[in-house]
Amino acid sequence: MAETAIMRSRRQVPACAIVVFLAALMLGVTACGPSSPAGLRGSPTSTPGLRAIQKAKYLRASLSGLVSMPFGTQANILPILLDIPSVPIQWNGTIFDGTVKGAGPNGGTTVQVHGSVSDDGEWVETMSFNRQVASGGTGSIDFCQVILQEVPITPVTGNVTAIGAFLKSGADVQKHVEKLLYTQGGGTMGTVPLSFNSLLWDNAAQPPVLKLAFEKVASADITSGTVWFGH
């Protein structure tokens, strides 16, 4: 009688419960095992393309085009250049970072770059570069930031400075620019703050241009970069 009850109890266990239990057991073994270094963003499987781009010691980037700037009740169309020349970078797997502080004639310029490339080293998955300039005389702070996404890298051969580069002009540049911001502070002199967060992407007369270069040798001193109108 007791044996029959035990056998009946065993038969009542659904087959799906056994499958779920085995799946959970296998998942637990996998979770407790060592993680693959290839699964970590900072330590991907090394590829020829990644090893090549990691030889870059500097990063240079620029975005130019036309902007519509308000002046009083009118809007003026002005050319703009957002330029970050030859920032020293450090690599951690596919991630790169670079910061320069105290640049410029008054030591008030700070430049930062941060981003990541794909595991094969052929794409910039995401990247931001920004420049902040503090004026010691007026107390104003000018700031620009550009965030890029999905930028292909073309290998460069026979060049003494660049390893990989990207160059594109026209309205199609917009798909690579996730965010754009520029603000010019008023400061103590009472100047009117200026700002914009977009370019005139479809302007054919002076189309937007995006340039990016991973360099093994600096092609331009960091102090020569700027954010300026009328280029």
TORKOL-4160 file (C-alpha; in steps of 0.2 Angstrom, whole numbers, padded with zeros to 4 digits, m for minus):
231
<pt num="1" X="0000" Y="0000" Z="0000"/>
<pt num="2" X="0014" Y="0012" Z="0005"/>
<pt num="3" X="0024" Y="0007" Z="m0010"/>
<pt num="4" X="0009" Y="0010" Z="m0022"/>
<pt num="5" X="0007" Y="0028" Z="m0014"/>
<pt num="6" X="0025" Y="0032" Z="m0017"/>
<pt num="7" X="0024" Y="0026" Z="m0035"/>
<pt num="8" X="0008" Y="0036" Z="m0038"/>
<pt num="9" X="0017" Y="0052" Z="m0030"/>
<pt num="10" X="0032" Y="0050" Z="m0042"/>
<pt num="11" X="0020" Y="0048" Z="m0057"/>
<pt num="12" X="0012" Y="0065" Z="m0052"/>
<pt num="13" X="0028" Y="0075" Z="m0055"/>
<pt num="14" X="0025" Y="0084" Z="m0072"/>
<pt num="15" X="0038" Y="0081" Z="m0085"/>
<pt num="16" X="0040" Y="0100" Z="m0088"/>
<pt num="17" X="0045" Y="0102" Z="m0070"/>
<pt num="18" X="0060" Y="0090" Z="m0072"/>
<pt num="19" X="0065" Y="0100" Z="m0088"/>
<pt num="20" X="0064" Y="0117" Z="m0079"/>
<pt num="21" X="0074" Y="0110" Z="m0065"/>
<pt num="22" X="0088" Y="0103" Z="m0076"/>
<pt num="23" X="0088" Y="0120" Z="m0086"/>
<pt num="24" X="0090" Y="0129" Z="m0069"/>
<pt num="25" X="0104" Y="0118" Z="m0064"/>
<pt num="26" X="0113" Y="0120" Z="m0080"/>
<pt num="27" X="0111" Y="0139" Z="m0079"/>
<pt num="28" X="0118" Y="0139" Z="m0061"/>
<pt num="29" X="0133" Y="0129" Z="m0067"/>
<pt num="30" X="0136" Y="0141" Z="m0081"/>
<pt num="31" X="0134" Y="0157" Z="m0070"/>
<pt num="32" X="0146" Y="0150" Z="m0057"/>
<pt num="33" X="0159" Y="0146" Z="m0070"/>
<pt num="34" X="0173" Y="0158" Z="m0075"/>
<pt num="35" X="0167" Y="0172" Z="m0087"/>
<pt num="36" X="0175" Y="0173" Z="m0104"/>
<pt num="37" X="0187" Y="0188" Z="m0106"/>
<pt num="38" X="0179" Y="0190" Z="m0123"/>
<pt num="39" X="0163" Y="0195" Z="m0115"/>
<pt num="40" X="0170" Y="0210" Z="m0106"/>
<pt num="41" X="0169" Y="0227" Z="m0115"/>
<pt num="42" X="0187" Y="0231" Z="m0108"/>
<pt num="43" X="0195" Y="0215" Z="m0114"/>
<pt num="44" X="0188" Y="0209" Z="m0130"/>
<pt num="45" X="0195" Y="0195" Z="m0141"/>
<pt num="46" X="0210" Y="0204" Z="m0150"/>
<pt num="47" X="0208" Y="0205" Z="m0169"/>
<pt num="48" X="0220" Y="0212" Z="m0182"/>
<pt num="49" X="0209" Y="0227" Z="m0185"/>
<pt num="50" X="0208" Y="0231" Z="m0166"/>
<pt num="51" X="0227" Y="0229" Z="m0163"/>
<pt num="52" X="0230" Y="0241" Z="m0177"/>
<pt num="53" X="0218" Y="0255" Z="m0171"/>
<pt num="54" X="0225" Y="0252" Z="m0153"/>
<pt num="55" X="0242" Y="0259" Z="m0159"/>
<pt num="56" X="0234" Y="0276" Z="m0161"/>
<pt num="57" X="0240" Y="0288" Z="m0147"/>
<pt num="58" X="0230" Y="0303" Z="m0152"/>
<pt num="59" X="0213" Y="0307" Z="m0158"/>
<pt num="60" X="0208" Y="0322" Z="m0169"/>
<pt num="61" X="0190" Y="0326" Z="m0173"/>
<pt num="62" X="0181" Y="0341" Z="m0181"/>
<pt num="63" X="0163" Y="0345" Z="m0186"/>
<pt num="64" X="0159" Y="0360" Z="m0197"/>
<pt num="65" X="0144" Y="0368" Z="m0206"/>
<pt num="66" X="0131" Y="0382" Z="m0205"/>
<pt num="67" X="0121" Y="0386" Z="m0190"/>
<pt num="68" X="0106" Y="0398" Z="m0187"/>
<pt num="69" X="0110" Y="0410" Z="m0173"/>
<pt num="70" X="0097" Y="0422" Z="m0166"/>
<pt num="71" X="0102" Y="0440" Z="m0165"/>
<pt num="72" X="0088" Y="0450" Z="m0157"/>
<pt num="73" X="0073" Y="0447" Z="m0168"/>
<pt num="74" X="0083" Y="0440" Z="m0183"/>
<pt num="75" X="0092" Y="0424" Z="m0186"/>
<pt num="76" X="0109" Y="0425" Z="m0195"/>
<pt num="77" X="0117" Y="0410" Z="m0204"/>
<pt num="78" X="0135" Y="0408" Z="m0199"/>
<pt num="79" X="0148" Y="0395" Z="m0202"/>
<pt num="80" X="0154" Y="0386" Z="m0187"/>
<pt num="81" X="0169" Y="0374" Z="m0183"/>
<pt num="82" X="0170" Y="0363" Z="m0168"/>
<pt num="83" X="0188" Y="0357" Z="m0168"/>
<pt num="84" X="0197" Y="0345" Z="m0156"/>
<pt num="85" X="0215" Y="0342" Z="m0163"/>
<pt num="86" X="0226" Y="0328" Z="m0157"/>
<pt num="87" X="0221" Y="0324" Z="m0140"/>
<pt num="88" X="0232" Y="0310" Z="m0131"/>
<pt num="89" X="0222" Y="0294" Z="m0128"/>
<pt num="90" X="0223" Y="0279" Z="m0118"/>
<pt num="91" X="0216" Y="0262" Z="m0122"/>
<pt num="92" X="0207" Y="0249" Z="m0111"/>
<pt num="93" X="0202" Y="0235" Z="m0123"/>
<pt num="94" X="0190" Y="0244" Z="m0135"/>
<pt num="95" X="0187" Y="0259" Z="m0124"/>
<pt num="96" X="0198" Y="0275" Z="m0127"/>
<pt num="97" X="0199" Y="0290" Z="m0116"/>
<pt num="98" X="0209" Y="0307" Z="m0116"/>
<pt num="99" X="0209" Y="0323" Z="m0106"/>
<pt num="100" X="0219" Y="0338" Z="m0108"/>
<pt num="101" X="0218" Y="0352" Z="m0094"/>
<pt num="102" X="0226" Y="0369" Z="m0093"/>
<pt num="103" X="0228" Y="0371" Z="m0112"/>
<pt num="104" X="0226" Y="0388" Z="m0121"/>
<pt num="105" X="0235" Y="0404" Z="m0119"/>
<pt num="106" X="0227" Y="0407" Z="m0102"/>
<pt num="107" X="0227" Y="0389" Z="m0096"/>
<pt num="108" X="0208" Y="0389" Z="m0096"/>
<pt num="109" X="0204" Y="0376" Z="m0109"/>
<pt num="110" X="0199" Y="0358" Z="m0105"/>
<pt num="111" X="0197" Y="0345" Z="m0118"/>
<pt num="112" X="0190" Y="0328" Z="m0116"/>
<pt num="113" X="0187" Y="0313" Z="m0128"/>
<pt num="114" X="0179" Y="0296" Z="m0123"/>
<pt num="115" X="0172" Y="0282" Z="m0134"/>
<pt num="116" X="0173" Y="0264" Z="m0139"/>
<pt num="117" X="0177" Y="0255" Z="m0155"/>
<pt num="118" X="0170" Y="0238" Z="m0161"/>
<pt num="119" X="0179" Y="0222" Z="m0157"/>
<pt num="120" X="0185" Y="0221" Z="m0175"/>
<pt num="121" X="0192" Y="0239" Z="m0174"/>
<pt num="122" X="0182" Y="0244" Z="m0189"/>
<pt num="123" X="0169" Y="0256" Z="m0181"/>
<pt num="124" X="0168" Y="0269" Z="m0168"/>
<pt num="125" X="0152" Y="0263" Z="m0159"/>
<pt num="126" X="0150" Y="0279" Z="m0149"/>
<pt num="127" X="0161" Y="0293" Z="m0145"/>
<pt num="128" X="0160" Y="0311" Z="m0137"/>
<pt num="129" X="0172" Y="0325" Z="m0138"/>
<pt num="130" X="0170" Y="0341" Z="m0129"/>
<pt num="131" X="0179" Y="0357" Z="m0126"/>
<pt num="132" X="0177" Y="0370" Z="m0111"/>
<pt num="133" X="0185" Y="0387" Z="m0112"/>
<pt num="134" X="0185" Y="0398" Z="m0096"/>
<pt num="135" X="0189" Y="0416" Z="m0098"/>
<pt num="136" X="0199" Y="0423" Z="m0084"/>
<pt num="137" X="0195" Y="0441" Z="m0088"/>
<pt num="138" X="0176" Y="0440" Z="m0090"/>
<pt num="139" X="0172" Y="0424" Z="m0080"/>
<pt num="140" X="0162" Y="0417" Z="m0095"/>
<pt num="141" X="0163" Y="0399" Z="m0100"/>
<pt num="142" X="0161" Y="0392" Z="m0118"/>
<pt num="143" X="0157" Y="0374" Z="m0120"/>
<pt num="144" X="0154" Y="0363" Z="m0134"/>
<pt num="145" X="0150" Y="0344" Z="m0135"/>
<pt num="146" X="0148" Y="0332" Z="m0150"/>
<pt num="147" X="0142" Y="0314" Z="m0147"/>
<pt num="148" X="0145" Y="0303" Z="m0162"/>
<pt num="149" X="0138" Y="0285" Z="m0166"/>
<pt num="150" X="0142" Y="0271" Z="m0179"/>
<pt num="151" X="0156" Y="0279" Z="m0188"/>
<pt num="152" X="0166" Y="0268" Z="m0199"/>
<pt num="153" X="0185" Y="0268" Z="m0198"/>
<pt num="154" X="0195" Y="0267" Z="m0214"/>
<pt num="155" X="0213" Y="0261" Z="m0212"/>
<pt num="156" X="0226" Y="0273" Z="m0218"/>
<pt num="157" X="0242" Y="0267" Z="m0226"/>
<pt num="158" X="0258" Y="0276" Z="m0230"/>
<pt num="159" X="0254" Y="0291" Z="m0219"/>
<pt num="160" X="0266" Y="0296" Z="m0205"/>
<pt num="161" X="0252" Y="0302" Z="m0193"/>
<pt num="162" X="0236" Y="0293" Z="m0196"/>
<pt num="163" X="0231" Y="0275" Z="m0193"/>
<pt num="164" X="0213" Y="0276" Z="m0197"/>
<pt num="165" X="0201" Y="0290" Z="m0202"/>
<pt num="166" X="0184" Y="0295" Z="m0207"/>
<pt num="167" X="0178" Y="0310" Z="m0219"/>
<pt num="168" X="0161" Y="0313" Z="m0224"/>
<pt num="169" X="0152" Y="0329" Z="m0230"/>
<pt num="170" X="0133" Y="0332" Z="m0234"/>
<pt num="171" X="0117" Y="0329" Z="m0226"/>
<pt num="172" X="0121" Y="0311" Z="m0222"/>
<pt num="173" X="0133" Y="0317" Z="m0209"/>
<pt num="174" X="0118" Y="0320" Z="m0197"/>
<pt num="175" X="0115" Y="0301" Z="m0195"/>
<pt num="176" X="0132" Y="0300" Z="m0186"/>
<pt num="177" X="0129" Y="0314" Z="m0174"/>
<pt num="178" X="0119" Y="0309" Z="m0160"/>
<pt num="179" X="0120" Y="0325" Z="m0150"/>
<pt num="180" X="0127" Y="0343" Z="m0153"/>
<pt num="181" X="0128" Y="0357" Z="m0141"/>
<pt num="182" X="0137" Y="0373" Z="m0140"/>
<pt num="183" X="0134" Y="0387" Z="m0127"/>
<pt num="184" X="0144" Y="0403" Z="m0125"/>
<pt num="185" X="0142" Y="0410" Z="m0107"/>
<pt num="186" X="0138" Y="0428" Z="m0104"/>
<pt num="187" X="0151" Y="0431" Z="m0090"/>
<pt num="188" X="0153" Y="0447" Z="m0080"/>
<pt num="189" X="0155" Y="0458" Z="m0095"/>
<pt num="190" X="0136" Y="0456" Z="m0099"/>
<pt num="191" X="0138" Y="0449" Z="m0116"/>
<pt num="192" X="0123" Y="0440" Z="m0124"/>
<pt num="193" X="0124" Y="0421" Z="m0121"/>
<pt num="194" X="0124" Y="0411" Z="m0138"/>
<pt num="195" X="0119" Y="0393" Z="m0140"/>
<pt num="196" X="0114" Y="0380" Z="m0153"/>
<pt num="197" X="0111" Y="0362" Z="m0154"/>
<pt num="198" X="0110" Y="0358" Z="m0173"/>
<pt num="199" X="0117" Y="0362" Z="m0190"/>
<pt num="200" X="0109" Y="0366" Z="m0206"/>
<pt num="201" X="0111" Y="0348" Z="m0212"/>
<pt num="202" X="0103" Y="0350" Z="m0229"/>
<pt num="203" X="0113" Y="0366" Z="m0234"/>
<pt num="204" X="0121" Y="0362" Z="m0251"/>
<pt num="205" X="0131" Y="0378" Z="m0253"/>
<pt num="206" X="0141" Y="0374" Z="m0237"/>
<pt num="207" X="0137" Y="0356" Z="m0232"/>
<pt num="208" X="0142" Y="0349" Z="m0215"/>
<pt num="209" X="0158" Y="0340" Z="m0214"/>
<pt num="210" X="0164" Y="0327" Z="m0201"/>
<pt num="211" X="0182" Y="0322" Z="m0199"/>
<pt num="212" X="0190" Y="0309" Z="m0188"/>
<pt num="213" X="0207" Y="0303" Z="m0187"/>
<pt num="214" X="0216" Y="0290" Z="m0175"/>
<pt num="215" X="0234" Y="0296" Z="m0175"/>
<pt num="216" X="0251" Y="0288" Z="m0170"/>
<pt num="217" X="0259" Y="0305" Z="m0170"/>
<pt num="218" X="0250" Y="0321" Z="m0166"/>
<pt num="219" X="0247" Y="0332" Z="m0181"/>
<pt num="220" X="0241" Y="0347" Z="m0172"/>
<pt num="221" X="0245" Y="0354" Z="m0155"/>
<pt num="222" X="0230" Y="0354" Z="m0143"/>
<pt num="223" X="0231" Y="0373" Z="m0141"/>
<pt num="224" X="0227" Y="0376" Z="m0159"/>
<pt num="225" X="0210" Y="0369" Z="m0158"/>
<pt num="226" X="0195" Y="0380" Z="m0156"/>
<pt num="227" X="0177" Y="0383" Z="m0157"/>
<pt num="228" X="0175" Y="0398" Z="m0169"/>
<pt num="229" X="0164" Y="0406" Z="m0182"/>
<pt num="230" X="0168" Y="0412" Z="m0199"/>
<pt num="231" X="0180" Y="0398" Z="m0204"/>
